[in-house]
Amino acid sequence: MSVLAKDILTPEQLALVRKRSNFRGTWLVFHAWAIIFGTMALFAAFPNPVTYIVAVTVIGARQLGLAILMHDGAHGILTENQKLNSFLSQWFCAYPMMAETGAYRRYHLKHHANTQQPEDPDLILSAPFPITRKSFRRKMVRDITGQTGYQQRKAQILNALGKSEWPLEQRLKNYRAKLGRATLAQLAVFGVLAASGHWYLYFILWLVPFLTWHQAVTRIRNIAEHAMVPDNDDPFRHARTTKANLIERALIAPYWVNYHVEHHLMMWVPCYNLPMARRFLIANGYGERMETKAGYAEVLRMATSRPDTDDKPGSVIHNARRRVSGVTSEGFDENQSAA
């Protein structure tokens, strides 16, 4: 089942929600980095356990924000000017997050074309839900302690280095092709902090949030977007919009990532226009049809509603693989969801 935008919004509404802005896109990228470096400066000025924990959570969430802005760049909607869109998305969003906009675009558009269907590459993110609270706690412990992030980055770097039997020159060439620019971006972040006289912040307030809180909120975001949706075939209900309060927007759902139904209905709407798109859809009578939850706490209660008596480490992987193979059209990410 598909829905055409012209059937749910008026021409005037469509013109407003599709409008892209060079200023707003650039501002959001600047905003993310300003919060990241500003939070680092706050900790450097007032170093103590409380400011450190606050810094890790705030910076980890803004790192997710950079990934979200890269996502808009992959759709070509971060800014109106496409050269600016690509430049900002690649060098200020994707590469610092050890990603690449073009590769992400090729993967992500398959998700939009086959949302919650067997061909959906993101299907593997939602299969095990609901899970037990014990299973969820294990996942969050792995995320918060950096185990998930470490395993992902280790696999990424080993893949970039290629086969161990390759000559060193070939392995380095392969690494440069796959992660060369991402490595330059990491060196740039380190260089800025070193120039400020606080080189150590790269390790404790860039890498630590990247490997910990960023992983945790990415998992929560993934759960909220598609896990346990009521209808895999209805565009209004095969994704979920989660209402976010100020704290959730700061620490879990930056840059309107929580408006996921609206994004799937109209993937060409910039993130900064998604709240407007929702208002128009509600005004046009589609509010009750859209899958919406009151907050992330409600989603997580649903996600962990399976009785703890059913908890068997390892069974989540087996069940998810079985579901992806045809029993149901849900799925999961083994790197983040293995019990």
N, C-alpha and C positions, 0 to 999 in steps of 0.2 A: 504494500500500500504506500503510495506517495502523495505528498501534498504540495501543491504549487503555491508559491508566495502570493501571487496575484489573486488567489482564491481566499486568502485569510487576512490580507491587508489591502487597504485602498491604495491607489496610485500615489497619493500624497504621502501616506505613511511609508510606503516603500521607498520613496525618494529620500525621506528623512533618515530611515534606519540604515540605508546602504551608503550614506555619505561618509567618506573617509577624510581624515584630516592629517596633513603633514605635521601640524603643530601638536595635536593631541597624541599622536603616535610617538613622536620624539619626546614629548613631555613625560609620557609614561615610562619610557626607557630611562630617562634622566631621573625620574622619581624613584625608580627601583634602586638605581645605583646610589642616589643621594641618601636613601634610607640605610642601605648597606654600609656605606662609609661613615655616615653620621652615627649609626649605632656603634660601629667600631671606635669612633672618636669618643663616644660617651663612656664606653668601657675603659678606654685608655686614660680618660680623665678621672674616672671613679672605679678603679678595679676592685671588685669584691665578688663573692659568690653570687649574690643576687643579680648584679648588673651583668655578670657573665651568662647566667641562665637566660635572662631576658634577651641578651644579645644573640645567643645561639638560636632561640626560637624566632626572633624577629628576622634575623638574617636568613635562616633556613626557609622561612615563608617567602621572603623576597627572592630567594633563589628559585623557588617554585614560580614566583611572579615572572622572572626572566624566561623560564620555560613556557609560561603562558603567552608572553609577548612573542616568543619565537614561534609559537603555534599560530598566532595571528599573522606573523610574517610568512609562514608556510602557506597560509591561505591567500597571501597577497593583499591583506586588508589592514595591516598595521598603519600604513600611511597611504596617501593617494599616489605619490610618486613611487614607482616601482623600484627604481635604483636606490632610493632612500630606504624603502621597505626592506630590500635585500641586504643592504649595508648594515642597518640597525639590527635586523634579525640575526644575521650571521655573526658579526663581530662583537656586538654588545649583549646578545642574548644566548645564541646557540653555542658558540665556541667557549665562552666562559663556563658553560654548563656541560662541557665535553660532548656536545651534540653537533649536528650539522643540519641546516634547514632543508636542503634538497632531499637528503635521505629520509628525514622525518616526513616531508611532504608526500613522498612516494608511498610510504607506509600508512600514513594517516588518512589519505584519501580513500584507501581501500576500506578503512573503518567506516567512513561516511557512506560509501557505496553499498556496504553490506552490514549496516548496524544491527547487532544482535542476531545475525544470521550465521550459519556454519562457516561462511567464508570470511567473517569478520576477524581480522588479526588481533583485535582487542578482546575477543570473546573470552580469552584465557584469563582475563582480569576479574571476571564476575562469577565463574562457575561454582566455587565452593560455598557460596553464601546462600542461606545463613550458616554460620559456623558456631562453635562453642566459644564461650568467653575465655576458656583456657587456651584454645587455639589462637584467638585474637591477641591475648596477652603475650604468647610466645612470639608472634609476629612483631608486635610493637617493641618487645624487648630487643629482638634482633635489629630492628630499625634504629631505636634510640641508642643502642650500644655500638652502632656502626658496622655490624656484621653484614647487613644487607648491602650497604653502600660499598664496603670493602670488596665483597664478592663480585659485585657488578663492575666496579672499576678494574679489578684484577682481570676479569674475563675480557673486558674491553681492551686493556693494554696488551694482554697476551695475544688476542686476535690481531691487533695492529702490528705486533712484532712478527707475526707469521710463524711458519713452522721452524722448529728448533734446528732442523737439519739444513736450513737455508744458510748460505754465506752471510756474514755479518752485514756486508754492503746491501744485499738484497733485503734483509730484515729491516735495516734502517730506512731504506727507500720505501718499503711498505708502510712503516710507521709514519713517515713524513706524509705519505699520501692519505692515510686514514686519520691521523691525530696531530699532524704537524701544526696546523693552524690553531687547534684547540690548545696545544702545548704553548704556543706563543701567547694565547690569551691568558693562560695561567701565569706565565712569566710576567705579563703586563700587570696583572693584579698584584703579584708579588713586588714588582718594581715600584708601583705607586706607593705601596705600604712601606717599602724599604726607604724610598725617598722621603717619606714623612717621618722617618726615624723609628718606625714601629713594624719592622719586618716580621716579627713573631706573630702579628695578628693574622698573617696569611694562614698560618697553621692552626691557630686556636679559634679564629673567627671567620675563616673562609672554608678550610677543609673540614673542620669539625661539624659545622652546620650542614655542609654539603653531604656529609656521610651519615648524619644522624637525623636532625629534625626535618630536613628536606625530604628524606626517605619516608618518614612517618606521615607527614602531611600529604605527600604524593599518594601513599596508600589510602588514606582516608578519602582523598579526592576521587580516586579510582572507584572505591566502594560506592560513594555517593552518586556517581554519574550513571552507572548502569546495573549495579548489583540489585537483584530482587525487583526489577522493574515489572509492572503488572502485565505488559503486553509487548512482546518482542516484535510484533508486526505493525504496531500503531506508532507513527512518528510523533504523536503527542505523548506517548507513554512508554516508548522503548529507551528513553533517556529520562533523567530526573533533574529538576531544578530544586536546589536546597536553599531556603532562605537563610541568610547569614547576618548575624548582628555585627556590631563594630569590632568586637574582639575576634570573632571568627574571620572577618574580612582581613584583619591584621595578621593573624597567626595561622590560618588554614586556607582561606579562599580569596587570595588577592586578585585584583583586576577582573572582577565579575566572572570568574571561572565557574561560579555556582549556577549561572544561568545556562544550564546545559540543554534543556529542552529547546529553548529559543535558538541556541547555536545549531542544533541538529535540524531544526525546521528551516533555518536560513543561515547556512555556514558562511555566507559572504557578508554577514553583518559584523563590523568591528566590535571587539569586546566592549568598547566604551559606549556603544549604542544598544547593547543587549537589554539594559533596564528599560529603555524606551520601547524596544520591540515587545517586551513583556507587557508594558502598559497598554500598548495598542492591541495586543492579542486579547487581553482581559476586556478592554473596552468593546472589542468586536465579538465578545461572547464565548471565547475559548478558554477562559480561566479554569473552569471546573474540569475541562478535558485534559489539561496539562498535568502530568505527574509532578507533584510538588510536595516537599516535606518542610516542616517548620524549622528545622535546624539540623546540624550534624549529630547532635546527641540522639535525636529521634532515629536517624539513619543507622547509627551504630547500635542502637538497641535492637533494631530489626536484624542487623547483620550478625549479631551475637545471640540470637534467640534460640539456637539449637541447644538442647539440654547437654550439660557437661558429661552426663552419663554416656553420651555418644562419642566422646572425645577419644580418638585413637590416632596418635601421631603417625603420619604417613598416609592415612586413609584419604585425606583431602586431595592429595595428588592423584591417587587412583580414581576417586570419584569424579574429579574434574576432567581427567583424560577421557573417562567413560562418557561423560556428558558432552564434551566437545565432539566426540566421535559419532554422536547421533542421538543419544537418549534425550538430551535437551540442548537448547541453543545458548547455553551459558558457558563461561570459561574463566581462566585465571592466569596469573603470571607466576610461574614457579619461583622466580627469584624473590618475589615479595610474599607469595602466599603459601609456600610449602609449610606444612604443619610441623 
